[in-house]
Amino acid sequence: MKISTLPLSALILSTVALPLTAQTTPVASHHAATATHHVAATAGCAKVPELSPKIPALPPGTPCPKALYTLTHTPDTHLDYASPMVSPELRKALGGEKETYSLDYIDTRIGTGPLAQEGKFYTVHYTGYLLDGTKFDSSVDRGEPITFPYGQHRVIPGWDTGFEGMHVGGKRRLFIPYELAYGEAGRPPVIPAKAELIFDVEFIAQSDEMPKPKAPSAPYHPSAPPPSAQPANPHTATQPSSAGAQKPVTPPPSGATPPPTDKP
C-alpha cells in the first residue's frame, strides 16, 4: 500500500487541544474494543511489535525498549443482563472491554544538554514510520526541524508526553499505540485506522518562546549577473543614458534584490 507523504505540521500539530485523558479515552460505541496492545512489564524490557526491516536498525548495544508509562482504559458501561438471543459479539460491543496500552521508548543517544521541561518550546527532528516500514513523514528529509509547545495539547499525546526524561541533544525511538496517536479512525490516506506509529526523534533545543523564523534568502533571478561579473565599486559604476551619455548607477538599498525582468 502506497501512502502519500504529508508534513507532520499538518498532522501531528492538528490534534485538538484536549487534556490527555480526553484524547486517549475512546468514545463509547457499538463496536467492541480491540485486543490489548503491546504492554510493558513493571520491570525489565517492554514487549514491542516486530518492525519491518525497512525501518533502520538501531546501533549495536542499544538498550531494550522500556515503558515510559502504561494506561488501562475501563469502559464506563457494564452489561448487567443480555438475553440468550444476544450474540457474543454484541455482548462484547455492549459491555466494552478493558484495554491496556503503553508508550514505549528506547534511548539511542543520551543528551548532554538541559533536562526536558514542561511548557517549553521544543525543537525536534523526527522521522515517522508505520509498522510495515512506510516512512510517512520526516523533518530530516526536509532539512527543517519542527517546534511545538510541549505539554500544551498541540500535538498527539504520544508526542506531548514522549520526551520525558530526555536531555537536549538526545535521541529516542518512540513506539506510540494508536490510542496515543490518531485513534481508531487514523488520518487517511497517510495514517491508516488504528495505526501504531514509530518515531525516531532528536531533541535539538528548548526555549521559553517560539523561535523566530529564519530570514528568507534572496530569490534567484536569472537576469542577475553572477557575483564575479559585478562591478568592484557599485557607487562608481556607469550605464548609458537615453542620450548616450554615461551616468552613475544608483546602488540599491542594502539587502534589496532587483525585480525580475522576465515575466513568467
KELOPA-986821 format. One line per field, with one value per residue: x, y, z of N, C-alpha, C in turn; residue number from 1; residue in three letters. Coordinates in steps of 0.05 Angstrom, whole numbers, padded with zeros to 5 digits. Atoms other than C-alpha are relative to their C-alpha. Layout:
N
n_px = X_...
n_py = Y_...
n_pz = Z_...
ca_px = X_...
ca_py = Y_...
ca_pz = Z_...
c_px = X_...
c_py = Y_...
c_pz = Z_...
seq = NUM_...
type = ALA_...
This chain:
264
n_px = 00017_-00015_00012_-00013_-00011_00014_-00016_00011_00013_00029_00011_-00004_00006_00029_00015_00017_-00012_00015_-00018_-00009_00021_00021_-00010_-00007_00022_00017_00028_00017_00012_00012_-00021_-00016_-00027_-00019_-00016_-00020_-00024_-00025_00001_-00026_00001_-00008_-00029_-00012_00004_00028_00005_00009_00005_-00022_-00001_-00008_-00029_-00002_-00006_-00029_-00007_-00013_-00028_-00006_-00003_00023_00015_00026_00022_00011_00025_00000_00023_00021_00028_00021_00026_00022_00024_00020_00025_-00001_00024_00012_00016_00004_00016_-00015_00000_-00020_-00024_-00024_-00012_00015_-00006_-00025_00003_00016_-00013_-00027_-00022_-00023_-00022_-00025_-00020_-00022_-00018_-00026_-00021_-00027_-00018_-00022_-00023_00006_-00009_-00017_00011_00020_00022_00025_00017_00028_00007_-00020_00003_-00020_-00008_-00004_-00001_00015_00008_00022_00005_00020_-00012_-00009_-00025_00006_-00008_00021_-00008_-00026_-00012_-00028_-00001_00005_-00021_00012_00013_00026_00000_00027_00000_00003_00019_00022_00021_-00001_-00009_00012_-00009_-00026_-00021_00004_-00010_-00021_-00027_-00007_-00026_-00021_-00017_-00005_-00021_00005_00016_00018_00020_00025_00020_00025_00025_00019_00015_-00015_-00007_00023_00025_00011_00004_-00025_00002_-00003_-00012_-00027_-00001_00023_00015_-00013_-00028_-00022_-00021_-00028_-00013_-00028_-00001_-00024_00007_-00021_-00002_00025_-00002_00023_00017_-00002_-00023_00007_-00007_-00024_00005_-00001_-00022_00008_00008_-00019_00011_-00018_-00012_-00021_-00027_-00013_-00015_-00025_00004_00009_-00022_-00014_00011_00026_00005_-00012_00007_00015_00016_00007_00026_00015_-00014_-00026_-00020_-00003_00008_-00004_00021_00007_-00001_00024_-00003_-00014_00017_00022_-00005_00014_00022_-00006_00007_00016_00025_00005
n_py = -00024_-00024_-00022_-00026_-00014_-00024_-00011_00004_-00024_00001_00024_00002_-00025_-00006_00012_-00018_-00006_00013_00013_00027_00020_-00004_00009_00028_00016_00005_-00006_00024_00006_00026_00018_00009_-00010_00018_00015_-00016_-00007_00006_-00010_00006_00011_-00020_-00001_00013_-00011_00000_00016_-00018_00016_00004_-00021_00006_-00006_-00026_-00019_00003_00014_-00017_00008_00022_-00008_-00016_00014_00011_-00019_-00003_-00014_-00027_00003_00019_-00009_00019_-00013_00017_-00012_-00010_00016_00028_00015_00014_00023_00003_00023_00021_-00005_-00020_00013_-00007_-00025_-00023_-00002_-00015_-00028_-00015_-00002_-00010_00017_-00015_-00003_-00010_-00006_-00015_-00016_00012_-00016_00008_-00022_00008_-00018_-00017_-00027_-00012_-00026_-00003_00019_-00009_-00013_-00004_-00027_-00013_00006_00020_00002_00029_00014_00025_00016_00017_00024_00020_00026_00014_-00012_-00024_-00025_-00018_-00028_-00003_-00027_00004_-00001_-00028_-00017_-00021_00012_-00011_-00011_00001_-00004_00026_00002_-00019_00013_-00009_00022_00025_00005_00013_-00021_-00019_00012_00019_-00010_00000_00011_-00005_-00024_-00012_00015_00028_00013_00020_00013_00002_00019_-00014_00014_-00018_-00016_-00024_-00012_-00010_00014_00022_-00009_-00007_-00023_00010_00025_00003_00017_00018_00003_00015_00003_-00005_-00016_00001_-00026_-00006_-00029_-00012_-00023_-00019_-00024_-00009_-00029_-00011_-00011_00011_-00012_-00016_00014_-00009_-00020_00014_-00008_-00016_00017_00001_-00012_00008_-00023_-00012_00010_00014_-00017_-00007_-00020_-00025_-00020_-00001_-00022_-00006_-00028_-00014_00013_-00018_00013_-00021_-00013_-00001_-00018_00012_-00008_00017_-00011_00019_00018_-00002_00027_00007_00002_00024_00023_00000_00016_-00012_00016_00015_-00015_00017_00009_00029
n_pz = 00000_00002_-00015_00007_-00023_-00009_-00021_-00027_-00009_00008_-00012_-00029_-00013_00004_-00021_-00015_-00026_-00021_-00019_00008_-00004_00020_00025_00001_-00008_00023_-00003_-00001_00026_00001_00008_-00023_-00001_00012_-00019_-00015_00015_-00014_-00028_-00013_-00027_-00020_-00001_00022_00027_00010_00024_00021_00024_00018_00020_00027_00005_00013_-00021_-00007_-00025_-00019_-00002_-00018_-00028_-00009_-00020_00008_-00004_-00027_00000_-00012_-00017_00009_-00007_00002_00004_-00009_00011_-00020_00002_-00008_00009_-00023_00009_00029_00008_00013_00029_00007_00009_-00016_00011_-00010_-00029_-00003_00009_-00020_-00026_00003_-00008_-00012_00019_-00011_00020_-00012_00017_-00004_00011_-00002_00002_00016_-00007_-00024_00004_-00021_-00006_-00022_-00001_00011_-00020_00008_00008_00018_00028_00008_00028_00003_00026_-00002_00023_-00008_00016_-00006_-00006_00025_00010_00016_-00012_00009_-00002_-00012_00000_00008_00030_00008_-00010_-00017_-00024_-00008_-00027_-00011_-00029_-00012_-00021_00004_00015_00028_00016_-00009_-00027_-00001_00001_-00022_-00025_00007_-00004_-00029_-00007_00020_-00002_00026_00014_-00001_00021_-00011_00017_-00014_00010_-00008_00008_00014_-00020_-00006_00026_00015_-00008_00016_00028_00014_00017_00027_00008_-00010_-00024_00001_-00025_-00021_00007_-00020_00014_-00010_00005_-00009_-00005_-00011_-00016_00008_-00017_-00013_-00005_-00013_00020_00027_00014_00023_00025_00013_00021_00026_00017_00023_00022_00023_00024_00022_00014_-00016_00007_-00022_-00018_00012_00021_-00012_-00002_-00025_-00015_00013_-00001_00022_00025_00017_00020_00020_-00002_00025_00019_00007_-00019_-00023_-00026_-00022_-00008_-00029_-00012_-00014_-00030_-00010_-00003_00020_00024_00023_00009_00025_00024_00017_-00013_00005
ca_px = 00000_00029_00017_00030_00073_00043_00084_00075_00058_-00008_-00017_00014_00003_-00071_-00092_-00150_-00127_-00155_-00127_-00090_-00147_-00196_-00151_-00136_-00204_-00242_-00314_-00367_-00393_-00428_-00361_-00321_-00253_-00193_-00145_-00093_-00034_00039_00044_00108_00120_00131_00204_00251_00242_00176_00146_00140_00116_00163_00185_00194_00267_00252_00257_00331_00361_00385_00460_00491_00489_00424_00385_00319_00252_00223_00155_00150_00081_00023_-00051_-00112_-00179_-00240_-00306_-00359_-00414_-00424_-00471_-00517_-00561_-00567_-00618_-00593_-00610_-00556_-00494_-00425_-00402_-00458_-00446_-00375_-00396_-00448_-00405_-00339_-00272_-00216_-00157_-00085_-00031_00036_00081_00148_00215_00288_00340_00391_00434_00435_00437_00486_00443_00388_00334_00268_00220_00144_00116_00178_00180_00216_00254_00256_00279_00238_00223_00157_00143_00085_00097_00103_00163_00127_00161_00103_00140_00209_00235_00304_00289_00264_00323_00278_00261_00193_00180_00119_00099_00109_00053_00003_-00040_-00019_00007_-00014_-00010_00049_00089_00060_00088_00142_00202_00201_00270_00306_00363_00376_00419_00388_00356_00298_00255_00182_00131_00064_-00001_-00059_-00094_-00038_-00033_-00092_-00142_-00187_-00200_-00128_-00116_-00127_-00095_-00030_-00044_-00088_-00141_-00114_-00043_00014_00070_00145_00182_00257_00265_00323_00315_00352_00334_00282_00265_00216_00188_00175_00240_00237_00235_00299_00304_00288_00346_00345_00307_00347_00336_00363_00375_00422_00496_00539_00578_00643_00612_00590_00630_00682_00652_00577_00578_00621_00592_00561_00508_00487_00431_00378_00421_00481_00519_00545_00512_00524_00484_00447_00464_00404_00389_00428_00396_00349_00344_00327_00259_00259_00258_00223_00150_00130
ca_py = 00000_00066_00124_00195_00237_00295_00342_00328_00400_00384_00320_00318_00392_00388_00350_00383_00417_00369_00341_00275_00236_00265_00249_00178_00154_00120_00143_00092_00057_-00006_-00037_-00079_-00054_-00083_-00132_-00107_-00072_-00080_-00073_-00067_-00107_-00070_-00087_-00107_-00098_-00079_-00123_-00083_-00105_-00133_-00079_-00082_-00087_-00023_00014_00029_-00018_00014_00014_-00047_-00044_-00003_-00019_-00057_-00020_00007_00033_00108_00096_00046_00063_00020_00042_00013_00024_00064_00017_-00051_-00103_-00125_-00171_-00198_-00246_-00314_-00289_-00236_-00258_-00260_-00204_-00159_-00175_-00151_-00089_-00070_-00083_-00060_-00089_-00066_-00043_-00033_00000_00034_00087_00052_00081_00067_00120_00114_00173_00207_00282_00325_00388_00412_00364_00370_00417_00423_00483_00498_00502_00440_00439_00368_00329_00267_00211_00173_00102_00054_-00017_-00041_00004_00060_00126_00175_00238_00264_00332_00304_00294_00366_00393_00433_00412_00424_00467_00458_00476_00413_00391_00441_00391_00418_00351_00278_00252_00207_00269_00312_00264_00225_00268_00258_00247_00268_00318_00366_00330_00263_00215_00168_00117_00122_00065_00101_00060_00086_00109_00159_00176_00185_00138_00087_00130_00149_00204_00172_00167_00179_00147_00084_00068_00042_00054_00045_00094_00091_00157_00168_00236_00281_00333_00393_00451_00480_00553_00597_00627_00605_00614_00667_00640_00645_00704_00680_00680_00727_00697_00677_00718_00690_00761_00779_00775_00726_00753_00753_00799_00852_00918_00925_00991_00997_01070_01089_01041_01074_01057_01091_01142_01152_01206_01160_01195_01159_01170_01138_01078_01088_01029_00991_00992_00942_00874_00893_00849_00874_00853_00801_00829_00770_00757_00684
ca_pz = 00000_-00022_00025_00004_00050_00089_00132_00206_00216_00181_00221_00290_00303_00284_00346_00382_00446_00497_00562_00556_00586_00537_00479_00499_00524_00467_00456_00474_00412_00390_00370_00417_00439_00404_00436_00485_00453_00470_00545_00585_00647_00712_00708_00652_00577_00544_00491_00427_00358_00307_00259_00184_00160_00122_00188_00204_00255_00319_00334_00367_00443_00444_00507_00504_00500_00565_00583_00594_00623_00618_00617_00627_00599_00634_00597_00634_00611_00645_00614_00671_00630_00560_00530_00507_00437_00441_00403_00438_00390_00411_00485_00478_00440_00492_00552_00524_00543_00589_00548_00568_00527_00539_00509_00500_00483_00470_00484_00428_00450_00518_00511_00550_00550_00598_00620_00583_00619_00616_00579_00538_00463_00437_00372_00346_00285_00271_00223_00227_00204_00201_00225_00153_00144_00106_00121_00122_00142_00161_00181_00169_00095_00091_00129_00176_00248_00279_00340_00386_00458_00499_00544_00515_00477_00409_00386_00391_00463_00447_00429_00484_00536_00499_00515_00590_00619_00556_00554_00497_00446_00460_00410_00423_00387_00408_00400_00400_00402_00362_00426_00436_00362_00314_00346_00313_00251_00235_00185_00117_00068_00105_00173_00169_00221_00287_00265_00314_00297_00305_00312_00314_00347_00363_00418_00388_00434_00482_00494_00532_00469_00398_00359_00306_00235_00195_00147_00076_00029_-00031_-00090_-00151_-00214_-00280_-00306_-00249_-00267_-00228_-00169_-00209_-00261_-00211_-00212_-00158_-00136_-00150_-00130_-00189_-00240_-00300_-00350_-00415_-00411_-00463_-00494_-00498_-00442_-00382_-00314_-00246_-00226_-00160_-00116_-00089_-00014_00027_00022_-00035_-00096_-00166_-00192_-00248_-00317_-00349_-00332_-00323
c_px = 00017_-00014_00015_00010_-00016_00016_-00014_-00013_-00030_-00013_00002_-00007_-00029_-00017_-00016_00012_-00018_00019_00007_-00022_-00022_00009_00004_-00023_-00019_-00029_-00016_-00013_-00011_00021_00017_00028_00019_00016_00021_00025_00025_00000_00027_-00005_00009_00030_00011_-00008_-00030_-00002_-00012_-00004_00025_-00001_00009_00030_00004_00007_00029_00004_00014_00029_00004_00004_-00023_-00016_-00028_-00022_-00010_-00026_00004_-00023_-00020_-00027_-00019_-00027_-00021_-00026_-00019_-00025_00006_-00025_-00011_-00015_-00002_-00015_00018_00001_00022_00026_00024_00013_-00014_00004_00025_-00002_-00016_00015_00028_00021_00022_00024_00024_00020_00022_00014_00028_00021_00027_00018_00025_00024_-00009_00011_00016_-00010_-00020_-00021_-00026_-00019_-00028_-00004_00020_-00007_00023_00005_00010_00003_-00013_-00003_-00021_-00005_-00025_00014_00010_00024_-00005_00009_-00020_00007_00027_00009_00029_00003_-00004_00021_-00010_-00014_-00026_00002_-00029_00002_-00006_-00020_-00024_-00022_-00002_00009_-00014_00011_00027_00024_-00001_00011_00025_00028_00008_00027_00022_00016_00004_00024_-00005_-00017_-00016_-00017_-00025_-00018_-00027_-00024_-00020_-00016_00014_00009_-00026_-00025_-00009_-00003_00025_-00003_00005_00005_00028_00002_-00025_-00014_00016_00029_00018_00023_00027_00013_00029_00002_00027_-00008_00022_00003_-00027_00004_-00026_-00020_00004_00023_-00010_00008_00025_-00007_00002_00024_-00010_-00008_00020_-00014_00019_00013_00022_00027_00012_00017_00026_-00002_-00008_00023_00012_-00011_-00026_-00006_00011_-00006_-00017_-00017_-00009_-00027_-00014_00013_00027_00022_00001_-00010_00003_-00024_-00005_00000_-00026_00004_00012_-00021_-00022_00009_-00015_-00024_00007_-00009_-00018_-00025_-00004_-00020
c_py = 00025_00023_00025_00013_00025_00011_-00003_00025_00001_-00024_00002_00026_00007_-00013_00021_00004_-00011_-00012_-00028_-00021_00001_-00010_-00030_-00018_-00005_00007_-00025_-00004_-00028_-00021_-00008_00012_-00020_-00014_00018_00004_-00008_00013_-00007_-00012_00022_00003_-00014_00013_-00001_-00017_00018_-00017_-00003_00020_-00010_00005_00026_00022_-00003_-00014_00019_-00010_-00023_00010_00018_-00015_-00009_00021_00000_00015_00028_00002_-00020_00009_-00023_00015_-00020_00013_00009_-00018_-00029_-00014_-00016_-00025_00000_-00026_-00021_00004_00019_-00015_00008_00026_00024_00004_00016_00029_00016_00005_00012_-00020_00017_-00002_00012_00004_00018_00016_-00010_00016_-00015_00025_-00010_00017_00017_00028_00011_00028_00000_-00022_00013_00011_00004_00029_00014_-00006_-00019_00002_-00028_-00008_-00027_-00014_-00020_-00023_-00014_-00026_-00015_00012_00025_00025_00021_00029_00002_00029_-00001_00002_00029_00019_00022_-00012_00014_00011_00000_00004_-00027_00001_00018_-00011_00010_-00022_-00025_-00007_-00014_00018_00018_-00010_-00017_00008_00002_-00013_00004_00025_00010_-00014_-00029_-00009_-00023_-00012_-00004_-00021_00010_-00016_00019_00017_00026_00014_00012_-00016_-00021_00009_00005_00026_-00008_00024_-00004_-00019_-00018_-00001_-00018_-00005_00006_00013_-00003_00026_-00002_00030_00008_00026_00021_00023_00004_00030_00009_00011_-00014_00013_00015_-00015_00012_00020_-00014_00010_00015_-00018_00002_00012_-00007_00024_00013_-00011_-00016_00018_00010_00022_00027_00020_00000_00021_00009_00030_00016_-00014_00018_-00017_00021_00011_-00001_00017_-00011_00008_-00019_00014_-00021_-00017_00003_-00027_-00006_00000_-00026_-00022_-00002_-00017_00012_-00017_-00015_00016_-00016_-00008_-00029_-00004
c_pz = 00000_00014_-00006_00026_00005_00023_00027_00011_-00007_00013_00031_00014_-00003_00021_00015_00028_00022_00021_-00009_00003_-00020_-00027_-00002_00007_-00024_00006_-00001_-00027_00002_-00010_00023_-00002_-00012_00022_00012_-00018_00015_00027_00013_00027_00020_00003_-00025_-00026_-00008_-00025_-00021_-00026_-00017_-00022_-00027_-00003_-00015_00020_00009_00026_00019_00003_00019_00029_00010_00021_-00010_00004_00029_-00003_00013_00020_-00012_00010_-00004_-00003_00008_-00010_00022_00001_00008_-00008_00024_-00008_-00030_-00005_-00012_-00031_-00009_-00006_00018_-00010_00011_00030_00005_-00008_00020_00026_-00001_00011_00011_-00019_00013_-00022_00013_-00022_00006_-00015_00002_-00003_-00016_00003_00023_-00005_00023_00007_00023_-00002_-00012_00021_-00012_-00008_-00018_-00029_-00008_-00030_-00005_-00030_00004_-00027_00010_-00019_00009_00006_-00024_-00012_-00017_00016_-00009_00003_00013_-00003_-00009_-00030_-00010_00009_00018_00023_00005_00028_00010_00030_00014_00023_-00002_-00018_-00029_-00018_00010_00028_00002_-00003_00023_00026_-00005_00004_00029_00005_-00020_00006_-00029_-00012_-00001_-00024_00013_-00022_00017_-00014_00010_-00009_-00012_00020_00007_-00025_-00012_00004_-00020_-00029_-00015_-00014_-00029_-00019_00012_00024_-00001_00027_00019_-00005_00023_-00015_00014_-00008_00010_00003_00011_00013_-00004_00020_00014_00007_00013_-00020_-00027_-00015_-00024_-00026_-00013_-00023_-00027_-00016_-00025_-00023_-00023_-00024_-00023_-00013_00016_-00008_00023_00017_-00013_-00020_00012_00001_00028_00018_-00012_00001_-00023_-00027_-00016_-00019_-00020_00006_-00027_-00021_-00008_00019_00023_00025_00021_00005_00030_00012_00014_00030_00008_00004_-00021_-00024_-00023_-00008_-00026_-00024_-00018_00015_-00006_-00022
seq = 1_2_3_4_5_6_7_8_9_10_11_12_13_14_15_16_17_18_19_20_21_22_23_24_25_26_27_28_29_30_31_32_33_34_35_36_37_38_39_40_41_42_43_44_45_46_47_48_49_50_51_52_53_54_55_56_57_58_59_60_61_62_63_64_65_66_67_68_69_70_71_72_73_74_75_76_77_78_79_80_81_82_83_84_85_86_87_88_89_90_91_92_93_94_95_96_97_98_99_100_101_102_103_104_105_106_107_108_109_110_111_112_113_114_115_116_117_118_119_120_121_122_123_124_125_126_127_128_129_130_131_132_133_134_135_136_137_138_139_140_141_142_143_144_145_146_147_148_149_150_151_152_153_154_155_156_157_158_159_160_161_162_163_164_165_166_167_168_169_170_171_172_173_174_175_176_177_178_179_180_181_182_183_184_185_186_187_188_189_190_191_192_193_194_195_196_197_198_199_200_201_202_203_204_205_206_207_208_209_210_211_212_213_214_215_216_217_218_219_220_221_222_223_224_225_226_227_228_229_230_231_232_233_234_235_236_237_238_239_240_241_242_243_244_245_246_247_248_249_250_251_252_253_254_255_256_257_258_259_260_261_262_263_264
type = MET_LYS_ILE_SER_THR_LEU_PRO_LEU_SER_ALA_LEU_ILE_LEU_SER_THR_VAL_ALA_LEU_PRO_LEU_THR_ALA_GLN_THR_THR_PRO_VAL_ALA_SER_HIS_HIS_ALA_ALA_THR_ALA_THR_HIS_HIS_VAL_ALA_ALA_THR_ALA_GLY_CYS_ALA_LYS_VAL_PRO_GLU_LEU_SER_PRO_LYS_ILE_PRO_ALA_LEU_PRO_PRO_GLY_THR_PRO_CYS_PRO_LYS_ALA_LEU_TYR_THR_LEU_THR_HIS_THR_PRO_ASP_THR_HIS_LEU_ASP_TYR_ALA_SER_PRO_MET_VAL_SER_PRO_GLU_LEU_ARG_LYS_ALA_LEU_GLY_GLY_GLU_LYS_GLU_THR_TYR_SER_LEU_ASP_TYR_ILE_ASP_THR_ARG_ILE_GLY_THR_GLY_PRO_LEU_ALA_GLN_GLU_GLY_LYS_PHE_TYR_THR_VAL_HIS_TYR_THR_GLY_TYR_LEU_LEU_ASP_GLY_THR_LYS_PHE_ASP_SER_SER_VAL_ASP_ARG_GLY_GLU_PRO_ILE_THR_PHE_PRO_TYR_GLY_GLN_HIS_ARG_VAL_ILE_PRO_GLY_TRP_ASP_THR_GLY_PHE_GLU_GLY_MET_HIS_VAL_GLY_GLY_LYS_ARG_ARG_LEU_PHE_ILE_PRO_TYR_GLU_LEU_ALA_TYR_GLY_GLU_ALA_GLY_ARG_PRO_PRO_VAL_ILE_PRO_ALA_LYS_ALA_GLU_LEU_ILE_PHE_ASP_VAL_GLU_PHE_ILE_ALA_GLN_SER_ASP_GLU_MET_PRO_LYS_PRO_LYS_ALA_PRO_SER_ALA_PRO_TYR_HIS_PRO_SER_ALA_PRO_PRO_PRO_SER_ALA_GLN_PRO_ALA_ASN_PRO_HIS_THR_ALA_THR_GLN_PRO_SER_SER_ALA_GLY_ALA_GLN_LYS_PRO_VAL_THR_PRO_PRO_PRO_SER_GLY_ALA_THR_PRO_PRO_PRO_THR_ASP_LYS_PRO
